[in-house]
């Protein structure tokens, strides 16, 4: 569910007409709904009521500080994968003791900052990482709480590029290595092995692949406890899918929670959940303007002011988004197949081919729906195009939470070489 609806023929985010934001802020612009973010967090939280759990919002899905601080107020923690995301989470008001640090390539500086902050857990992905973390922890007189990300060899995800649980993927340690790795961790002065972590992919519509992976994790927890390693936490990652179109029917948070209760029956642990897309995906849209409608060789190209640098998912994952006009077309409007493309000088700068759309003309405004996750965070300034603005709506008010940089702002980040006058 989301809070983007037509009211008197105008597409609104909560109580604000999106046309007003497009006119006042410009396009391309991302718009997030506070009410949708709050609802999605609460639905997941209520599904786990009665369990020991930490919802660590996956900052990589949508890292805008306005979004993260909205979730922080609800009690969310954070799953971060870089020093920058750690700094953002702390700045947004998420306590360090609710932060989990994931990722395969943590630098010395990042590990040091997280140790000094006193985060809840490091999700360690290799023996060299554990050695580095142990060295830094001892130098600081600390003991790092860790979970190994264990690869269960279970494939899942809506696209090959977002599946992470197979043996060929870079993430985690091999299943057969887990026992020895935990034994070595327990013997290290600066390491405290407290959990087991697993994450098999993203945009998973059916919880059954997760059940298979989680059952393996429960078995591992039992084995480690029998070896005298006091595992207190199961980090089950994220990955639950969302509806990108009306025909999508992902399993619900309630079904997800029930499956986890069944799997972990008899195991007293803290559950760590790392939802990102599930909370932010349907909470955001991207606004764009039609610059030209071009007819050529029997095709119609609708050329936008927004490109693959603004919304990369179609180019990266062959993803599709529902596209709505900001002014509602007539119910009986005829649909015509058009290619919806951007201005970037790349053939892959194409949002969709032969998309049936109502009549579009120059300066019409459209919204890419369900763009809240992996939208703005994946954007770039390729072709020296300014990053899209970001706006968050609360009721009938809105705030610009990331202004669009000017050309001068972009240029100010660079310098002439010293030998050029």
Buried (B, 14 or more C-beta within 10 A) or exposed (E): EBBBEEEEEBBBBBBBBBBBBBEEBBBBBBBBBBBBBBBBBEBBBEBBEEBEBBBBBBBBBBBBBBBBBBBBEBEBBBBBBBBEBBEBBBEBBBBBEBBBBBBBEBEEEBBBBBBEBEBBBBBBBBBEBBBBBBBBBBEBEBBBBBBBBBBBBBBBBBBEEBBBBBEEBEBBBEBEBBBEBBBBBBEBEBBBBBBBBBBBBBBBBBBEBBBBBBBBBBEBBEBBBEEEBEBBBBBBBBBBBBBBEEEEEBBBBEBBBBBBBEBBEEBEBBBBBBBBBBBBBBBBBBBBBBBBBEEEEEEBBBBBBBBBBBBBBBBBBEBBBBBBBBBBBEEEEEEBEBBBBBBBEEEEBBBBEEBEBBBBEEEBBBBBBBBBBBBBBBBEEBBEBBBBBBBBBBEEEBEBBBEBBEEEEBEEEEEEEEEEE
